[in-house]
Amino acid sequence: MSEVFRLEMENGMGIVTFDVPGDAMNTWTDEAFRSFDRLMGTLEERRGELKGILFISGKADNFFAGANLKMIADLENPEEVRRILDLFHGSFGRLKALGRPSLAAIHGFCLGGGLEFALACDARIAKEGKTTMIGLPECNVGLFPGGGGTQRLPRLIGYPAVELILRGTMLPAAKALELNIIDRLVPADGDLLKEAKAFLGEIIEGKADLKRPAHDFSDLDKVIEQTRQGAVKASRGRLLPAHRLALKSIQDGLKVSLEEGLEMEKANFVEVVMTPEAKGSINTFFLKTLTDKPKGMMSKGFAPKPLKKAAVLGFGTMGRGIVIDIVRNMQIPVVVKDIPAALDPGREFVRKILTGMEEKGRLKAPVDKLMSLIVTTDGWGPEFADVDLVVEAVFEDINVKRQVYEELSAVVPKNCIIASNTSSIPIASMARYVAEPGRFGGLHFFSPVWMMQLVEVVKGEQTSQETVDNLLNFAAAIRKRPIVCRDNAGFVVNALLFPMILETFRYIEEGNPIEKVDRAMTSFGMPVGPIRLTDEVGIDVPYKIFKGMGISQKTLENVVESGRLGLKKSGKGFFLKDGSVDPEVLPLIAKREPKERTVEEIQEGLMEAFVRTGKDLLDRKIVDDVRMIDVGMIWGVGFPADKGGPMKWADLTGMSKRLFGKNFYH
């Protein structure tokens, strides 16, 4: 096996090139740790001839991307974590003990353990470029900097380090220079190695002006407390382990020597790695990576159908959102069909949203240019003759859909991909009205479409794999995060929500206050409680769905029949405008035998409702991959990212083994 760290001597300078073989990015793998340890041994042996050490990456656009998250996720006991930390810190300590100046020459990503490596050097030089990003993003994946970052960065740049660590901010090279994280900047077209050698030469000769001001940390406790309050607010009232232990490391460590501070950081890092929130957050990171590029989810070797023109049927809430995403991301013509009265209001709404995006600098083309791509019509004219893909978003009525599909099939090409944005009608029920049903599938968007990343790609009984792949390609083109599932009532996300909503209403019918039940789930990390979610979606929506499934839910029935469809929908629901529960709704709650439940019991019961449904979807092969369920819940309903999705959280908390005798993730 080739060494990760390779040393060459040049006029007393140790030029160390590092490159983790077989990986696109340099990360601190077990082999990288061992190779660095061996390098230190060699440098110690050759200390006599050594004047200075220069570290540079052998990869084209990557310095060091930090720790290997899979390796960290797989660590199961504190001793393993401590062993790796000791090796990591020990090597940095040996580098310092050499008594020779060291320089990190940075190009590309220098993140997490990569920046901590650079901070352990005496100085840093960086080359500007699109991929040169410098920061400590560990808190964003449920960890915190454990390789000296909480100690060395604040000592180097002062209080700004606290927010940078807590927020996981990644900075371009010029901004890092401004903050004194790096000492020199090389232009994008410059020669980094040449400039770095010259800079190291200056440092060796004592000619380099390295700004190392002493920082006054007398207000440290006050700054930490303000940051802590901000972190609690950002996490919806929770202080997550990563943030709590990062702040503790900074607050305690900056009051003692660097060596003592590093020991405190190590102890806190061992603790954070062992938390389920760290492993949940790392799982969310992997889920994000999986679905960031939908093309990676397509069949191997698949060549997608070129999409030069699209059509959207229906210019209501969902249709408008789909049009917005197509024109802003794909910049191709879109034919929009609806009744005449819907066309102008639809256009006005699309223009309003696009204008807002333009004002925030989020559009790649002027609004007028994008609006000119939209062709509105109330008929089936020649504009449909060359359409490559159609998304249907008409009224949820099978008879309306039947008429639309029969008329559509007569005017679009035979190879035109057709997708329905239905949320309640099975794909199989509609496929019979589509000529060439193999090209027909589901694309279930979430509202508001232009803000929600998730889309469910639904494979009906007759949907071809080619169509699924083409729909994934479309999802990539409009920058969505897709999950793939088979035809099923509620597909994935709503299928998990229905049983949870039923369980929620059972709790309030047992006499548990609405506020308590909702607060149990917001304190768990959900963006809203289940009863407020029902109120915002429209109380009649779950009522109709349950009725269609043959399920009687008496409270929902009483509330809907009293004309309360939700505060937004009819002006009355479970809540008043000030956010409190409307006392007039309380007599409408059907009574069961009273049973007081703790917050933990409510959380456990609602989680179990999610997980049992997820297991059923896997057993019935509605999804082939458990990760699809967790992606759907995180990006579809805001399931807390630090918990990694309901199925992963069930594994991490022992629920999977308690209920089913095994974990979902292997």
Helices and strands as residue ranges (DSSP letters): E 5-10, E 13-18, H 30-45, G 47-49, E 52-57, E 62-64, H 69-74, H 78-97, E 102-106, E 109-111, H 113-120, E 123-127, E 133-135, G 137-141, H 149-157, H 160-167, E 170-172, H 173-178, E 184-186, H 192-204, H 220-234, H 241-253, H 258-273, H 276-292, G 294-297, E 310-313, H 317-330, E 334-337, H 340-359, H 367-371, E 374-377, G 382-384, E 389-392, H 398-409, E 417-420, H 427-431, G 437-439, E 440-445, E 454-459, H 465-477, E 481-486, H 493-509, H 514-524, H 530-537, H 540-548, H 554-561, H 567-570, G 583-588, H 599-619, H 626-637, G 641-643, H 646-653, H 655-660
